[in-house]
Amino acid sequence: MNSTAFCKRAALSLLAGSVLLAGPVKLLNVSYDPTRELYQDINAAFAKQWKAKTGVDVEISQSHGGSSKQARSVIDGLQADVVTLGLAYDIDSIAEHAHLLPANWQTRLPNNSTPYTSTIVFLVRHGNPKHIKDWDDLVRPGVSVIAPNPKSSGGARWAYLAAWGYALKKNNGEDKKAQEFVTRLYRNVPVLDSGARGSTTTFAQRGIGDVLLDWENEAFLALDELGKDKVEVVMPSVSILAEPPVSVVDRVAAKHGTTQVAKAYLEFLYTAEGQEIGARHYYRPRSPEVAAKYSGRFAHVQLFTIDEVFGGWQKAQKRHFDDGGVFDQIYQPGK
Amino acid sequence: MYHLRFLEARAKGRATRAFFPSPVARGVLTSALALAVLSIPVWAQTPDPQPAPQPAAQTLDQRLEQLQRQVNELEQAVKVAQRKQELAEEAAAEQAKTQATVTADTSGFTIRSPGGNYLLKIGADLQLDNRTYLGTGAGSDIDTLVARRVRPTFSGTIYHYIDFMFRPDFGLGTTAIYDAYAQLNYLAWANLRVGKFEPPVGLERLQNDDDTTFIERGLPSNLGPQRDIGYQLSASLFNKRATYAVGVFNGVPDASIGTDTAVSDHRDYSARIFLTPFLPDENALSGLGIGLGASGGNTDGEALPAFKTFGQETYFTFASGVTAAGHRTRLDPQTYYYLGGFGLLTEYALNEEGFQKSGVRREIAFRAYQVEVSYILTGEKKGFGSPTPRRSFDPLHGGWGAWELAARVGDWEAEKGIYNYGLASDTTSPRHLHEWVGGVNCYLNRLFKVAADYGKTDFGGGALNSNKLPERTIILRFQINFI
């Protein structure tokens, strides 16, 4: 054996030894409410791929809750290596308040760091007894609407903005009429859960309400679990393009020594395998190939973006969801 | 037709009961359904002088449909109320994870961080004594009410592993710090305590002031340090079967709390081991504990010790010109035994201490022992700590608290050389004491105790001491303690 080969073997042995001594790499993915099942499958697939590629085991823990609540937890010290939240504003908050990642985090991965998209749809009871077809049906008297709290849930904010965007479109951009519409809609909401999964529980398990405003993926998951004889999915004529983003939490990952594996984990979401897993869980894929393959799974809906209608998350957040914003004005518990 | 509808209504009732476990929700729905059903016959039997505007069956169906709608709305309202309650409870539980809790109960006032890593307890320890001296034991024995101990207590935990205690005393018209220490509990087998606290020597001295069976401690406690400043390693090992403590201290005179500063470069070294070999099992021997405490050091520059009777009279004074100087060793074999309401505590103290007069140093031996027995009449268990009454004192409702009878006998003796070397006067300072004490304790509840003790102390040993009359004292104590 020549000296170069000996050195290589020695280095590999040392590396292998250090890996064995160190044990598996551990990641914490802090995510929003309805992604539990998605990331269970993603984690298993990525761990297998990472092991095959590097020989290192990786264990990924998940934490779920309302998107904004999860962001608050990370700001308060929850040691997330990566965040996969419901909307970009929540990751902006982490960057702004805890300085755990750079402000330009969204530029680091394709599609504004959004590996999949979704939208807001309606879940109604079997037979659609209240004949709910579109947004207008949600503001009718006697229709009970279930939705989470936009102050704590990313999905709820998307739903609120979808309703607002629909009303704007219907009323030729008249903001006042949009506010009246959304006010009437939230008058029909008897319970505000803190997250999307809680709202699904309220609607599906507690039997409350006539229609659930929900993420598309969550609605189809409920359909799969409860059966077509219990609930139906109704696609509205217009909805919003929801873009749940992902990012490495740089300072935490650096502290844990997991930066490399955390990046690879998020990049895996963009691979064909990652996109297929997402599509199987009713997340709309970014990859055209995978989207074509699963085209029958996703109904065509006219989608608008938050940038088009609201000028981006920062503006939307400030006007509608900050304390004292429009939502606080239109929704007063008990009234 | 009527029966069919009635059966349908009953079937709906069963389904509703299965769906609504809550009795309140069921009650509301049952009432609504009952109203619905009852209204049918009432309507049906009401004589109608006018011809019905519509066929009766059609109207009945409409009415039932309307009632069904109302029931559905009511169901929804109940479900919404229940869900809101669930969400409120979830929110409260979530909030509890991040907010400190404040409690006020029999263990004092407590502020606790989520997870318990930070804790502050505020307590108090108040003892008011009424001392009555019978006969004429000494001229200074004046019947008196005295605030024996007035001690606010601040204790708690910081950074999960560090406990602390701060306890000053404002009793007896003085202000002094009795306890001020921090203890690092990082290693289960070695807890490090730093500050001012009770050095590990005497058994009864290590008993909390509120937990002693008698109002005043026995004579062996005259021969041990009361409080001192130093470092200590201690732990309970082998599933509570053994406790050890070793420490280094400034060194203080017997029964003293010291001056909070060292008076020489010498240090006292203390150690104690205590075995409870039959713990943690519950059997006839699990209340047996046996141990040995000891200390060694030097008395150079210290104040002379002051020894006191049960009635708190200082009975021994050193001759003028005597100073503390030389070695001091303390040895304190000790044991207790508790079984049900019965308690036995015995202790023997043997000291050798150096004194100096006119340039000559002598070592004098002191010995003391006590045997105390007690029995709780009301069925509570006796232990090293105070019993918790099974029923608090509330005679109108059959509660009498916990009642305990107790007796103690003890001796104290200085070796004869204390006279021969001129260290004390045999005309004023007896070198031998014998005491017995009988007492009744009433624990009204966990916080409040009333105790009455009678103590008789005989003096002897000096040439003229046979003339010193016995001290006979009755002490009545009212004690409030929550820490």
Interface residues (C-beta under 8 A of the other chain):
Chain A: S144 P190 V191 D193 S194 G198 T202 R206 G207 I208 G209
Chain B: F19 Q76 K79 V80 Q82 R83 K84 L87 E90 A91
